[in-house]
Amino acid sequence: MFQGKILVQGVNRAEKEPLNLFDPKSVQIQWEVNQTWSLQLTAYNDGSLAYQMLESEASIFLDNQEYIIKQVANDSSSGLDSVQVTATHVYFEVQKIRKYKDYVDPEDKDKQTDVKVLKDNTDSAKSDDSDNAKTDTSEKTEGNTTTKVTTKTTDETQQDNQNQVSYSIQDVLDHWLKDNKLGFTYEVIGSFEKKELEELQDGTGADMLSKISDTWDNAIIYPDNRKIRVYSTDKFNLNRGNRIDYLNNASEIKFGTDSTSLTNMVYCIGGKYSVETTTETTTTTTTTTTSGGWGWPFPSVGEGTFMQVQRFGYDGGYRQNGFHDGLDFGSVDHPGRDVHAIHGGKVTIKSYMGGLGNYVVISGGGYNVVYQEAFSSASNIIVNVGDTVKVGDVIGYRDTDHLHVGVTKADFNVAVGKSFTNDGTWLDPLELIKNGPSDTDTETSSETNSNSNTQEYYYFAPFMYRDEESIKKYGEHPAEPIEDGRFKDKSAMIEYAKTKLQPEPSLSIDVTTTTGVRPIAGDVMHVMVKSQNISTNFTLTGFTWYPYSYPVDNPTSITLNSNVQNILDYQNSRQRQFSKAISKLKSSTNEVVNNINSFNEYGGNQQLQTWLNDFVGG
């Protein structure tokens, strides 16, 4: 019989007081691997300080472990006051530890107002596929038409895993528990591989425990008070020579089989990559154009060159609706400080607007021309409202990385509201500069049309993995498909799929003991049931223990594991019993066949005799 004392420590109190008046039969400890560890008891009011301290969040100490009271039920009956309490092991208090992700830019961490938000790099990282994309370009010219084909191959498995980080269990524990204020320490016992996880950020200590047990299937969390210990199964499950022998030290052993979750085939879909093919067709023509009424903002460069994103119209999806309402002259492709007017007229607006910066509008000939994003200061615009400007006049000085020129015939304030709408409100500045009314001139122009197509490919064809041995025994039991973009190799995915199937019915083993068996978590015990030909090892994975009233009043009940080898051992024992029954039946039948008198009682049926002979011979 257990002789340890029960101690109670009240909330925010230092002393520990012994609990003297309690129902011994009510005291029970329940434990289940990686899930449950709790204490229940009923105490009676003896006027002691220990009894008065039995309240929510108080501590109970039993068998060198601390439990925190979570549920309290006071009862007054027949002149006697009592309290029933349920407490959980102190290590569950780790859920009070919470990590918060960073919201504030480190530069502004000490500021209280106008605090800069930390940029979320997740989406930008996923959109930047330069590290996992391969680009090939080919170009072909026929006459005055040039066709350029660009093929970009993107590894989508890398895209999917860009926010994945390789962690060890030690890393996970460090993230949540390092320098914690609740007194938790931790230790890893055994060897574990690193695993790919979503980057650790926010969450509670309970999330930490779940992440460990869900990610590392060979991890067992078994703490010692506030010291979180994570064991590998080979370090935790130990054979101490203990035995369970039916009718010797166990009054009942229940073997239960359940095929509800039986699965023996699964459809597997692995990683993908995509191929994007872009075809640009450029047709160059020499035409006679007029340009005297229009000019270039940087005459020394003239037309120069433009990237697609700088041009008017479709910008490749860079902006809202994929539409650019003007023409950008970059400081690299169109160098120069002085900004020249591209069209004559009168200055009608000189102002500042978000998204445009300091800007100026010159109206003439039915056109409103806006010059924006080039002037960091209003003083860099040297013309003023009411000034008359001719083509080529300097209107300001660029000190940014580009000048944006926009042309519209609509009221400028109305046109601004349609900056991302391709409905004809905004006109192509390049077309106007090159083809607007002016003196006759011969110019070379080009037109580029672009279209793209993206096709996805699997690294290997999706396939059905089948456990043929299980299917032969139980028929087909399909599992939910596994779609995992991490896999580029079919063999690796097959090995992974095997771990996700349950090809044999699950086996549960519950034991009720009759002697003073004190359960030990992780104890590898030899179980014998001679009547069923069972003799094999099982691991203790759960128990209900009544320390003050076992084994007579409340026998210990334990739960044992059911791994694949245990299931096969159990099935073999059943098969031996089946074979024994068949052998006994054949022996009895043989006696009937050899006894002519007995056989004649069946009417001497020759056909029956032949069948019985075949059965016995079989």
N, C-alpha and C positions, 0 to 999 in steps of 0.2 A: 504494500500500500504506500502511496506517495505521502511523504511527511512534510513537504515544503509549506511555508507560510504564504498567505495572501496579504500583500501590503497595499495600502491605498494612499495616494498623494493627491491632495485637493488642488483645484485650479489656483495657480499663482501662490502655492504654498510650498515650503521647503521640506517639512517633516513628512515622513512615511509612517503610517500607523497600521498595526496588524488588524485584520478583520477576523474577529473571533466567532461570531454567531452567523453561520450560513448553512444552507442545506447542502451537505456533501454530494447528494445525488444530482444536484442541479449544476454542479461545476463541470463544464465540458469545454474542450479545446478542439476546434475544427481547423484542419489545414488541407489545402489542395494546391498542388504545384502551380506556381505562377498565377494563382487566382485568389485563394481564400486563406486567411489566418485570423481566427476570431476566438473570443472567450465569452462564455455566458455563465451567469450564476444568479442565485437568489440569496439575499442576505436579510436578516431580521434585526429590527430596531432594539439594540441593547443599550441605547443611550451613549454609545461610544463616539468618539470623534471620527473614527474610520467610517462608521455607518453614515454619519452626517455628510462626509465628503464624497459619497457616492452620487455624483451628479455629472451631467454632460461635460466632456472634455477633461474630466479628472483622469488620473492614471491609476492602473492596477498592475501590480508586479506579481508574477507567478512563474515559477520555474526559471528564474533569471531573465525573463523577458517582460517588456513593458507593453501594456495595452491601453488604448485611449477609449474611454466610454463614449459611445455614440447614441445609444438608446437607453432610456430610463423609464420604467413603469412602476409607480408607487401603488401599493395595494394595502388596504386596511380591511381585515376580515376576522371575525370572531375575537375581537379585542387585541389582535396582533397586527402590527405594522411591518410591512416587508417591502423590498424593492428588488425588481428584476432588472439586470443590466446586461447589455450586449456591448462588447468592446472589440475594437479591431487592433491588430498589431501596430505598434508605433511606426513601423516603416511606411505605412500607408499615408502618414502625415507628410510624406514627400510631395504629395499633391499640392501642398500650400506653396511650394516653390514654383514660381511662374517666371518665364523668360519672355521679354517683349522685344520684338524686332525694332530696328532703328528707324525712326521716322524723321529725324532732324539731321540736316547736313552737319558733319563734324565741325565745320567752320563756325556754325551758329549755336553750338551746343550750350553755351552759357547765356544766350540771349533769351529774353522773355517776350519780346514783341518783334514783329516782322522777321519771323524765324524762317529760314530757308528750308524747304522740304527736300528730304533726301530723294534723289532720283531713283526710280525702280529700273534697274538695268536688265530685268528679266526679259521684257519684250524686245528691247533693243538688241540684247544678245542673241535672241532667237532670229531677229530679222537680219542680223549680220552673219551671213553664211559663208563668208570668205574663207574660213578655216576648213570647211568641209565641202567645198565646191571646186570642181575642176572645169575650166573653160577652154574650149577649142574653137578657133575661128578660121574660116576659109573664105576666099574672095575670088570672084570670077567676073571678067569684063567682056562684054560683047557689044561692039559698036560704041554708042555713047551711054550705055546702061551698065552699071556696076551692081552686082548682087553679092552681099556679104551675109554669110550664114554663121551664127554664133551658137554653139552648143554648150550648155552648162549642166554638169552632172552634180547633183547634191546628195550627200549621204544623210538621209533623214534620221538614221539611228543616232547620229551625233547631234542633230537638231533636238531630238526628243530628250537627250541626256545632258543638254547644255546646263541645266540647273541641277544636275546630279553631282554629288560629291562623294568621294570614297572615305568612309568612316570606319574606325574600329569601335568596339564597345567602350574602350577607355575614352575615346573622343566624345562619345555620346554622354557618358557620365561626367566628363570634364565640363561639357557645355552647360549642363543643368546644375551640377553640385559643387563645382569649384568655387571656393570662398563663400558658400551659402551661410546664412545666418541662423539656421535651425539645428546646427550641430551634426549634420549628416556627413559621414565619411563613406568611402567606397573602396572596393577591391575586386579585381578580376582574377579568377582562379581557373586556369586552363587555357587552351589555345583556341582562338577564333580567327576566321578570315575577315578581311575588310569587306564591307558591302557598299554598294552604290545606293545612296539615299538622297531625297530632296534636301537641299541645303538647310541645316538646322537653324531655326530662327526663334519663333515664339512657341508657347505651349507650357503645360504644367509638368511637374515631376511625374504625375500619373501617365502623361503622354510619353515621357521618357521610358518608363517601365514597359508600356505597350510597344513602343518602337523596338526595344531590345528583344522582347519575347516574340514579336511578330516577324522580325527580320532574321534573327538567329534562332533557327528551330532547335538547336542543340544547347540553348542557354537556359539555365535554371536560376531563378532569383530566390535566394534563401538568406535573408539578413540575420544579423545578430543585433537586435535592438536598432539603433540608428546607423549601424554600419551596413550599407548595402553591399552584399556579396553576390557576384554573378559567377556561377560555376558552369563549366562545360559538363555534359552528361557523364563523361568518363571519370571526372573528378568528383561528381556528386553522388552518383549511384555506385555504392560500394557493397560488396558481399561480406557481411559480418558473421556468416555461419548460422544465421537464424533460420528456423524452419516452421512451416505451417503444415500440420499433419491432421487431416480430417479425423474426427472422433478422438484425437489425442489432445490437441490444444486448440481445436477449432470445432465449434458446434454446428456451423453452417458455412458452406462455400457455394456461392451462386455463380454459375457461369452463364452469361447471357450473350447471345449472338444477335446481331442486327445488320441486315443487309440494306437498310433504307438508304444509306449513303454509298452503296457499292458503285464504283465507277471503274471501267476497264478500257475505255476508248475516249480519245479526245482529239478534236480538230485543232491543229496548230498553225498559227499565222505569225511569221517572223518579221524581220526588218525590211525596210524599203529604201529605195533611192529614187530620185526624180531626175529626169532629163528635160531641160528647157531649151527649145530650139527657137532662136530669133532670126528672122530673115529681114534684112534691110535692102531695099531696091532703090538705088539712087540713079536718076536720069539727069544728065547734064546737057543743057541746051544753050546755044548762043543766040541771044535775041537783041533786038533794037529796043531800048527802053528810054524813058525820059526821067530825069532826076533833078532838073534844075530847080523845081519848087520844093525839093526835099534834100536833106543832107545827112551826113553821118555825125553822131555826137563826138566822135574822135576821128577827125578827118585824116590824120596821119596814118591811121590803121584802115579806115574804110570799112568794108563789110567784115573782114576778118573771118573768124570761125566761131561757131556756136555748138555747144553740146545740146542734146535733145531737151534737157531739163531747162536750158536757157531760152529755148524757142517759144514762140506763141503757140497756144493750142495744147494738144496732148503732151503731157510731160512725163509719161511713163508711170504714172501713179504716185508721183512724189507729193503732189498737193491735193487739197480737197477736190473731189470729183475728177482728179487727174487733169485739171485744166489750169493753164498759165495764161493770164490776161494781158501779157505784154512781152517785152523782149529785154533780156538781161545782158549788159555789156560788162564782162568781168575785167578786173584790173590786170589779170594775167593775159587773157586772150585779146583784150582791147586796152592796152596800157595808155596812160595819159591822165593828166590832172584836170585840164580845162575841159568843161562840159559845154559843147556847142549846141545851139538850137537846131533841131532837125526840120523845123517848119516855122514860117513867120507868123506874127500875130501880136496880140496884146496880152500882158500878164494879168490874169483875172483872179488867181488865188496864190497866196504864199502863206503856208501854215504848217502845222504839225498834226499828225494823226497816228495812233497806234497801228503798227503793221506797215505804215508808209514812211514813218520818220518825218523829217523836215522835207517838204515837197513844194513844187511850184507848178502851176498850170498856165499854159500859154494857149490862147484861143485865137483861131484865124482860119478863114476859108471854110468855115463849117466844121472844123475839127477842134477838139480839145485834147491837147498833148500834155501829159503829166510826166514830170521827171522826179523820181523818188528813190529812197534808200541809198543815196550817194552822199548825203550831206549830214555829218554828225552834228553840225551846228547850223542854226538859221543864218549866221553870218557868212557861211560858205555859199549862200545863194545871193548873188550880187545884183540881181534885178528885183524890182519891186512892183507891186500892183499898180497898173496904169501904164507901165513902160511899154513901148513898142519895140519889138524884137524882129530882126531879119534872120533868114537862114544863115547859119554859120557864126552868129554872134555868140560870145562866151556868156553863159548865164550863171555859171557857178563853178565851184572847185570840188572835185570828188576827193574824199579822204576815207572812203570805205572800200570794201572788196568788190562792189559792183554798182552799176547804175541800172535802174529799171525804168524803161520807157513804155508808157501806155497811151493808146490813141482811141478816142471814142467820139462819136457824133452826138451822143446823148448828153444830157445835163450831167456834169461831173459828179455831183452829190448823189444822183440816182444811179449812175454807173458804178460807183464804189460799192453799193449794196449788191451788185451782181458780179463781184470780182471773181467768184469761182463758178460762174454760170456761163456756159458756152451757148449763148442764144443770139449772138450777133451784136450785142451791145458793145463789145470791145473788138477792135480791128487789129489786123496783123501789121505791126510797125515795119517789119522787114519788107513786106510786100509794098507798103506805101512809099518807103524810102527809095526802093528800087524802081517802082512803076508809077509813082505819082506824076502828075503833069509837070513837064520841064522840057529843056532842050533835048533834042534827039541825041542818043548816045548808044553805042554798042556795048552790051554787057553779057557776061556769062552767068547763067543761073542754074541751079540744080534743085531737084525735087526728090525728097526721100520718103518712101513709104515703108512702114515697118509693121510686121506682125509676128506674134510669138505663139508657141504651142508647148505645153508641158505635159509629159507623160510619166507616170509612176511605174516602177518595176519592183518586184520582190527579189531579194537575193536568192531565195529558193522558193519553189512552188509550195503553197499551203498544202498540208498533208494530214492524214488521219493516222495517229499513233494508236496501235491496238495491243493490248496484253492478251495474246492468243491463248495462253494457258488458262487465264481467268475466264475468257469468253467461252472456251470449251466447256468449263464447269458450270458457268452460271448464265450463259447467253450474253448478249450485248447490253451494256449499261453505259450510255454516253454521258460524258461530263460536259460542263459548259466550255465552249471554245476558249483556247488560250491565245490571245493576241498580244505579243510582246515584241516591240520594235528593237530590243537590245540584241536580238539574235541575228547574226549573219551566217552562221553555220548550222546546218540541219542537225548534225550529230549532237551538238551542244543542246539544241532545243529538245531533242528526244530525251536526253538525260534529265533535263528539267521537267519535262512532261511526266516522266515516271514518278517523280516525287509528288506530283499533284493528284495522282490517281489513288483510289482505294480498291485494289483488285480483289480483296477478300472481305467477307463480312467482319464488322468490328466485333471485338470480344471484350466484354466487361466482366471483372471478377471482384466480388464483394465477399469479405470474410468476417465472420463473427467469432471472436476468440473466447476461450473458456478459462484460460489461465492468465497469470499476471504478465501478459505481453505488453510491454510499453512500446508504442510505435516510434520508429525512427524514420524521418523523412529521407527518401532516397535509398532505403535499405533494400538490398537485393536478397530476396527470401526464396528458399526452395519450398515449393508447394507439392504436397502428395495427396492424391485421392485414389487409394488403391482400387476401389470398386469401379472406377472409370479409367484405370490405367493411365492416370495423369501423374507425371513426375517431371517437373521442369521449374526453372527459375523465373520469378516475376519481380518487378520493382515496385516498391510502395510509393504511390503518387498522391495519396490522400488518406485522412483518418479522422475519426471522431473519438476522442479520448476523454474519459471521466477519471481524472487523477485521484479523486477521493472515494470512488465507489466501484472501481473495477476489481475483479472480474465478475463478482456475484450479482450485484444490483444493476450495474450498467456495463456490460462487456464492451471491450474495445472493438470498433468496427473499422476495417481498413479497406482501401481501394487499391487494386494492383493494376499495373499497366497492361496494355495489349498490343505489343509490337508484332511485326510480321512473323517472327520466329515463334512467339507465343501462340499466335493463331494457328500456325501450321502444326505445332505440337498438339494443340487441342484437337484439330481435325484428325491428326494421325491416331490419337487415342480413341476418337469416335469410330474411326475406320477399323481399328483393332476390335472394338466391341461389335461392330457390324459383322466383321469376318467371323468372329467367334459365334455369333448368333446363327449365321449361315451354316457354319460347320456343324453346330448342334442340330440344326434342322435337317441337314443331310444325313446325319447319323441316325436320327429317329426315322427318317423316311426309308433308309436302307434296311432297318429292322423290319419295317412293314413289308417291303418288297421280298425279303428273304423268308418271311413267314407266310407259307402258302395258305394256311388256314385263315390267317388274318386277312390276306389278300382276297380270298374267296368271299369274305364278308362284303366286299365291295361289288360282288356280282361277277367276279372273274373277268372284268372288262379288259380285253387285250390292249386296247388303245391307252387306257389309263396306266397299265403296267409298263408300256413302252415309254410313256412320258415320265413316269417316276424313275425308271432306269436311266433315262437321259439326264434327269435332274441330279441324281446321285452321282452319275459318272462325271457330270460337269464340275 
